[in-house]
Amino acid sequence: MALIKSFPIAPKLNFMAKRKLFLALSALLMLGSILSVAILGLNFGVDFRGGILLEVRTDGPANLGELRSRLSSLNVGEVTLQEFGEPTDVLINIQQQDGNEEAQNAAIQIVKTALGADVVEYRRTEFVGPKVGGELKEAGILATVLALVAIGIYIWFRFEWQFSAAALIALLHDVIATVGFFALTQVEFNLSTLAAVLTIAGYSINDTVVIFDRVRDELRKYKKMPIVELLDMSINRTLSRTVLTSFTTLLALISLFVFGGEVIRGFSMGLIWGIVIGTYSSIALAVPILSYMNIRAGERDEKSQPEQSAATAS
């Protein structure tokens, strides 16, 4: 509480002086994320790649080596096992079987028979065909693109096209960086993590709109102030709101990550990363991009206060 109370309402940090450094770091982050996806690829869950998934609980800590050896000789294709949260919980991924649904059910029964008495509980059984998985992948990409376009149109109508372009670049940065995070960590990428990516876009644009709104107000108020000085002032005047909002959101997400269980761990990890990178992009990417654009003050109120220097305004 003391830390929050001591946070300055309007600090005087010089963000714009380091805007070239921020832009270079953002470009490197995007390049690294793209390379991570290209080289490592995403660890697609059964939602996207199709196949059979079993979540089981064993009687005592699971011996993954023994279970893997037992299942690899069943002639059901590629089988992967991984510990899933507790030492007694195991996630089994089975390759898509040739044939219809009966072939998939037959493979599940073969695996259950091989596991025998070692498994005391089958907690989850899922099957997704390759066609459905492909359709979900296409729908996920389409949903992300349409969300970004809709956000860009909204910013364009609310502000000007320069603001819309800057916001879209920042959002694209957040999405690519988050996808790169999943590629680098090899956390399973499924429908819930895709939802995390879209949630991050919505959260990030909320921060960006708050700062842009302040920029627009200051443009109307201080007509002759240098644009770099004005942008710095706008960031500083909204910084306490941006940082504290992100901080309180992170507290909830960290609790979700620690206590929410393995099923939503990938979702919470993606959101934690996304909140951090979204807050960074709103401050250090979206606003600095505006300094390279011919942003207009629009219709200004002739009765606005006289122009002041940045020092006086702060």
N, C-alpha and C positions, 0 to 999 in steps of 0.2 A: 504493500500500500504506500509506504514511504517513497519507494522508487517511482511509482506512478505519479504521486503528487509532486515529486521533484523534477519530472520531465518538463522542459521548457515549452510553453505554449507556442512561441514563435522564435525558434532559434535562428542564428545567423550563419548557417553553414553554406559554404560556397560550392554547390553541386555543379553548376554550369562550368566552372573553371576546369573541371575534370571530365567534361562531357565526351571529349575524344577518347579518353581512356575507357569510359563506360561503354561507348559504342564499340570499341575494339574488343573489349571483354565479351560483350553480347554476341558479336560476330564469331568470336572463337568458340563460345558456348554452343551456338547454333551449328557451326561446322563440326565440332566434336560430337554433338548429338546425332547429326546426319551420318557421320562416319561410324558411330556406334551401332546405329540401326543397320547400315549397309554391311558392316563386317560381322557383328555379333548376331544381329537379327533380334526379333522379339520372341519371348517365350510364350507363345500363344497358348491359352487355356483351351479346354475342350469346347468352349463356346464357339471358337473361331476355326480350329483345325479339324474338328470332328473327332469321334472316337468314344471310348468308354472310360468313365471315371468312377472309381470306388474309394470311398473313405471308410476305413475300418479301424476298429480298436482291438488290440490284442490283449491277452491275459498276461500282463507284465510287459516290461520294456521290449519293444520289437527288435528282432534280429534281422536287420534289413538284408544282410548278406545271404542268410539262409533262405529267406523268403524270395529274394531275387533269383537265387539258384533254382528253387523249386518251380517258380513260374516261367522261367526262361525255357524250360523243356516242354511246355504245353502246346507248342505249335499254334499259338494265337497271335503271332507277330510280335512287334516290339512292345515290351512291357517295361515301364519305369516306375520306381518306387522312391518316395521321399518321406522323411519324417514331417509330420504336420502338426506343429505346436507341441503337444505332450509326447514323451518318449513312447507312449503306448498307442499313439495315433499315426496311421500310415495312409498316404495318398497313393493310390495305384492308378496309373494311366495305361490303358490298353489300346493298341492300334485299331483303327477302323477295320472291321472284318468285311470280307467279300460276301455279298448277299444282302438279304433284306433284314428286317427287324428280328426275325427268328434266328438268324445267324449271330446277331449281337447278343441276344438272350442266351444262346447256347454257349457262347464264349464266357459270359458272366457266370454261368453255372459251372463250367469247367474250372474257372479260377476259384470259385467258392469251394468246390470239392477239393482242390489242391491245397487251399489254405487250411481246411479242416478245423480241428479243435483249437488251433492257435488264435483264431478270431472269435471274440466273444460278442461283437456287435458290428453290424454293417450300418454305418451312420448316414451314408449317402451313396446313391447309385444314379449316375447320369449317363445318358447317351445322346450324342448329337451327330447326325449324318453329315457327310462332307458337303452336300449341297446346301443344307441349312447353315453350316458353319461358314461357307463362302458367302451366302446371302447376308449373314450377320456382319461379316467383315465389310462388305460393300456398304451396308446400311450404316455401319459405324463411321466409315469415312465420309459418307454423304451427310450424316448428321453433324459431324464436326465442321465440314465446309459450309453448310447452310447456316449453322450457328454463327460462324465468323462473318459471313456475308450479312446476315441480319443485324449483327452488332454494328458492323461498319455503316450500314444504311441508317441505323438509329443515330449514331454519332454524327453522321453527315447532316441529317435533318436538324438535330439539336444544336450543333455548332456550325462548322464549315468543313469543306472537303479536306483541308489540311489536317484538321483534328482527327477526322475519320481515318486518313492514311496513317497518321502516327499511331493511332490506337490499334489499327489492324496489324501494323508491323510489330508492335509490342505483344499483341495476342498471339501472332504467329510464332514469335520468339518463345512465348510461354508454352505453347502446345508442343513445338519441336523439342524444347529443352525437357519437357516432362516425358515425352515419348523416348527421348534419348536416355533419360534416367532409368526407365523400365528396361531398355536394351542393355545398359551398362550393368545394372544390378541383377538382371535376369529374373526379376520378380514376375510371376505369372500375369500375363496381360489378357484379361477377360472382359466381360460386359461391365462388371463393377468398376474395374480400373478405367475403362473407357468413360464411364459416368464421372469418375474423378477428374479426367481431363476436361470434360465439358463444364464441370463445377468450377474448376480452376479458371477457365475462360470467363465465366460469369463473375467470379470474385475479383479477378484482376481488372476487368473493365469497370467494376464499381469503384475501385480505388482511382482508376484513371479518370473517370468522369468527375469525381470530386475535385481532383487537381485541375482538370480542364475548366471546370466551372469557375474556379478561383482565377485562373488565367484570364478567362473572358471578362470577369468583373474588373480585374486590375487593368486590362487593356482599355476599358471604358473610362476608368477613373484616372489613370496616369497616361495621358495621350503621348507625351514626348519622352517618357522614360525608355532608355535602351532596352531592347527586347530581352537580352541575356539577363540583365539586372532584374527585369520584371518577372521572368520565369523563375529565377532564383527565389525571389520574394514569395511567389505563389507556392512553390514547393515548401518553403519554410513555414508558411502560414497554415498549411494543411498537414505538416509532418507529424505533429503530435497525434492527430486523429488517425492518420494512416498507420503509424507504428503501433499505437495502443490497440487499435482494432485487430491488426494482424496478430499481436501478442496474445490477446485474449482468445482469438480463434485457435491459435496454436496450442494453447493450454488444453482446450477441449479435444483437439485432434491427437495430442500426445497421450491423453488419457484413453482415448479410443484405441490407439495403437497398442498401448501396454495391456489394457484390460479387455479389449474387444474380441480377442480370440484370433485364431489363424485365418478363419474364413474371410474376414474383412481387413486383414493386415495389409495386403497389397493396396487396397482402397485408401486406407488411412496413411500409408507411406507416401502414396502419390499425392494426396492432399497436403501433407506436411511440406513436401518438396515444392508443390505448386504454390502454396501460400507464400513461401519465402521468395521464390523466383518471380511470382506475380507482383509482390510488393516492390521488389527491386526494379522490375521493368516499368512499373508505373512512375517511379521517381527518376530512375537513371537512364531510361530508354525513351519512353513515350514523350516526356517533356523536352529532353534535349533535342529530339528530332524536330520539334517545332521551331527551334532556333535556326534551322536551315530552310525553313519555309516562309513564304511571304504571308504570314497570318495577318488578318485585318481585324481592327477593333470593332467593325460593324457600325451600327447606329449608336452614336454616343450622345450622352445626355449633356447638353450645353451647361447645365447647372451643376455638373459634377465638380468635385473638389479640385482645387489647383494641383498641378503636378508637384510631386515631391521627389526628393532624391531617395534612393534605396535606404540610406541610413535613417532618414527622417521617417520613412514609411514603416520601417521595422520597429 
